Amino acid sequence: GARDPGRLVALAKCHGARLRIVGLDVTDEASIYAAVDEALTAFGRIDVVVNPAVRANSAANGEMNDADLRARFETDFFGSAAVAHAVLPVLREQRGGRFVQIVAHDNDADNAAERAAQAALTSYLEALGSEAACDGVDVDIVEPGAMLAETIGRATADASRTKPSARVVRLPARPEAA
């Protein structure tokens, strides 16, 4: 799913019937549940959900007002949490599955709203993951920092798991080119 489903057309050409493209806006609850319903209708179950945190533009800290802060939390925190709320009951009922949240944590970022929303989301999903583990559902939080997107999948697959609960995978920042 994507806010602009047209961006996923190339994937559909590669994966054919194994892929469904749906419009998905994390700030619209109906669109989230419609995407989950489409996946269940098309495939009968959901095994893995990967949800990248959406990075909305926001004002600089000194120029930010309450509306800017709320808009950032609406997308980055509440939108991502809403996706989890829609899919975790399905995974629990299936007695298994994985929810992967990509959190574009950049500790060097000076945007206070972005850092606050991402920290809140990480803490929230860690607690949610502890609860979901009892039902065989894994919640992973991947914090890639400045690393390139194509390496995220490898790092997630290679991460070792110490106990059945939420885990945070922190990837090192990409070294600067010499």
C-alpha positions as CSV (number, residue, x, y, z in Angstrom):
1,G,0.0,0.0,0.0
2,A,1.0,3.6,-0.6
3,R,-0.5,7.0,-0.5
4,D,0.2,7.1,-4.2
5,P,-0.4,3.5,-5.5
6,G,1.0,4.4,-8.9
7,R,4.5,4.3,-7.3
8,L,4.1,0.5,-6.9
9,V,3.3,-0.4,-10.5
10,A,6.8,-1.6,-11.2
11,L,6.5,-4.1,-8.3
12,A,3.3,-5.5,-9.7
13,K,5.0,-6.2,-13.0
14,C,7.7,-8.2,-11.2
15,H,5.4,-10.1,-8.8
16,G,2.1,-10.5,-10.7
17,A,-0.7,-12.2,-8.8
18,R,1.5,-12.4,-5.6
19,L,1.1,-8.7,-5.1
20,R,-1.9,-6.4,-4.6
21,I,-1.6,-2.6,-4.9
22,V,-3.9,-0.6,-2.6
23,G,-4.1,3.1,-1.7
24,L,-3.0,3.5,1.9
25,D,-2.9,6.7,3.8
26,V,-1.8,6.1,7.5
27,T,-3.7,9.2,8.6
28,D,-7.0,7.7,7.3
29,E,-8.2,4.8,9.4
30,A,-10.6,3.5,6.8
31,S,-7.8,3.3,4.2
32,I,-5.7,1.2,6.7
33,Y,-8.5,-1.3,7.4
34,A,-9.4,-1.5,3.7
35,A,-5.7,-2.4,2.9
36,V,-5.8,-5.1,5.6
37,D,-9.1,-6.4,4.3
38,E,-7.7,-6.5,0.7
39,A,-4.7,-8.5,1.8
40,L,-6.9,-11.0,3.7
41,T,-9.3,-11.3,0.8
42,A,-6.5,-11.8,-1.8
43,F,-4.2,-14.1,0.2
44,G,-6.3,-15.5,3.1
45,R,-3.8,-14.4,5.8
46,I,-1.1,-11.9,6.6
47,D,2.3,-13.2,7.6
48,V,4.5,-10.0,7.6
49,V,3.8,-6.3,7.6
50,V,6.6,-3.8,6.9
51,N,5.6,-0.3,7.8
52,P,8.0,2.5,7.0
53,A,7.6,5.6,9.1
54,V,6.4,8.5,7.1
55,R,8.6,11.5,7.2
56,A,6.4,14.6,6.7
57,N,7.9,18.0,6.3
58,S,7.7,20.2,9.3
59,A,8.9,23.6,10.4
60,A,12.2,24.3,12.0
61,N,12.1,24.1,15.8
62,G,12.0,27.8,16.3
63,E,9.3,28.3,13.8
64,M,7.2,25.3,14.9
65,N,3.7,25.9,16.4
66,D,1.4,23.4,18.1
67,A,-0.3,22.5,14.8
68,D,3.1,21.6,13.2
69,L,3.9,19.4,16.2
70,R,0.5,17.7,16.1
71,A,0.7,17.1,12.4
72,R,4.1,15.4,12.8
73,F,2.7,13.1,15.6
74,E,-0.5,12.4,13.6
75,T,1.6,10.9,10.7
76,D,4.7,9.5,12.4
77,F,3.2,8.3,15.7
78,F,-0.5,7.9,15.4
79,G,-0.5,6.8,11.7
80,S,2.1,4.0,12.4
81,A,0.3,3.0,15.5
82,A,-2.9,2.7,13.6
83,V,-1.4,0.3,11.1
84,A,-0.2,-1.8,14.0
85,H,-3.7,-1.7,15.6
86,A,-5.3,-2.8,12.3
87,V,-3.0,-5.8,11.7
88,L,-2.0,-7.1,15.1
89,P,-5.4,-8.6,15.9
90,V,-5.2,-10.5,12.6
91,L,-1.7,-11.8,13.5
92,R,-2.8,-12.7,17.0
93,E,-5.8,-14.6,15.7
94,Q,-3.5,-16.5,13.3
95,R,-1.2,-17.2,16.3
96,G,1.8,-15.9,14.5
97,G,3.3,-13.3,12.2
98,R,5.7,-10.4,12.2
99,F,5.1,-6.6,12.2
100,V,8.2,-4.6,11.2
101,Q,8.3,-0.9,11.8
102,I,11.0,1.1,10.1
103,V,11.7,4.2,12.2
104,A,14.0,6.7,10.4
105,H,15.8,7.5,13.7
106,D,18.6,10.0,13.1
107,N,20.0,11.0,16.4
108,D,21.9,13.8,14.6
109,A,18.6,15.3,13.4
110,D,17.8,18.6,15.1
111,N,14.1,18.4,14.4
112,A,12.5,18.1,17.8
113,A,9.1,17.0,16.6
114,E,10.6,14.2,14.4
115,R,12.7,12.9,17.3
116,A,9.9,13.1,19.8
117,A,7.4,11.3,17.5
118,Q,9.9,8.6,16.6
119,A,11.0,8.0,20.3
120,A,7.3,7.8,21.3
121,L,6.6,5.2,18.5
122,T,9.7,3.1,19.4
123,S,8.6,3.0,23.1
124,Y,5.0,2.3,22.2
125,L,5.9,-0.6,19.9
126,E,8.4,-2.1,22.3
127,A,5.5,-2.4,24.9
128,L,3.0,-3.6,22.2
129,G,5.6,-6.2,21.1
130,S,5.9,-7.6,24.6
131,E,2.2,-8.2,24.7
132,A,2.0,-9.6,21.2
133,A,4.8,-12.1,21.8
134,C,2.4,-14.2,24.0
135,D,0.4,-14.9,20.8
136,G,3.4,-15.8,18.7
137,V,3.6,-12.4,17.0
138,D,7.0,-10.6,16.6
139,V,7.3,-6.9,16.5
140,D,10.6,-5.6,15.1
141,I,11.6,-1.9,15.1
142,V,14.3,-1.1,12.6
143,E,16.2,2.2,13.1
144,P,18.4,2.5,10.0
145,G,19.9,5.9,10.7
146,A,21.5,7.3,7.6
147,M,22.1,3.9,6.1
148,L,21.0,3.2,2.6
149,A,17.5,1.7,2.2
150,E,18.6,-1.4,0.2
151,T,20.6,-2.7,3.2
152,I,17.7,-2.7,5.6
153,G,16.4,-6.1,4.5
154,R,19.8,-7.7,5.0
155,A,20.3,-6.2,8.4
156,T,16.9,-7.2,9.6
157,A,17.4,-10.8,8.4
158,D,20.8,-11.0,10.1
159,A,19.7,-9.6,13.4
160,S,19.8,-12.2,16.1
161,R,16.8,-12.6,18.5
162,T,17.4,-13.0,22.2
163,K,13.8,-13.4,23.5
164,P,10.3,-13.4,22.1
165,S,9.4,-9.7,22.3
166,A,9.9,-6.5,20.5
167,R,13.5,-5.8,19.3
168,V,15.1,-2.7,18.1
169,V,17.7,-3.1,15.3
170,R,20.0,-0.1,15.2
171,L,22.1,0.1,12.1
172,P,25.2,2.3,12.0
173,A,25.2,5.5,10.0
174,R,26.7,5.2,6.6
175,P,30.3,6.3,6.6
176,E,31.0,9.6,4.7
177,A,32.6,9.2,1.3
178,A,36.2,10.1,1.3
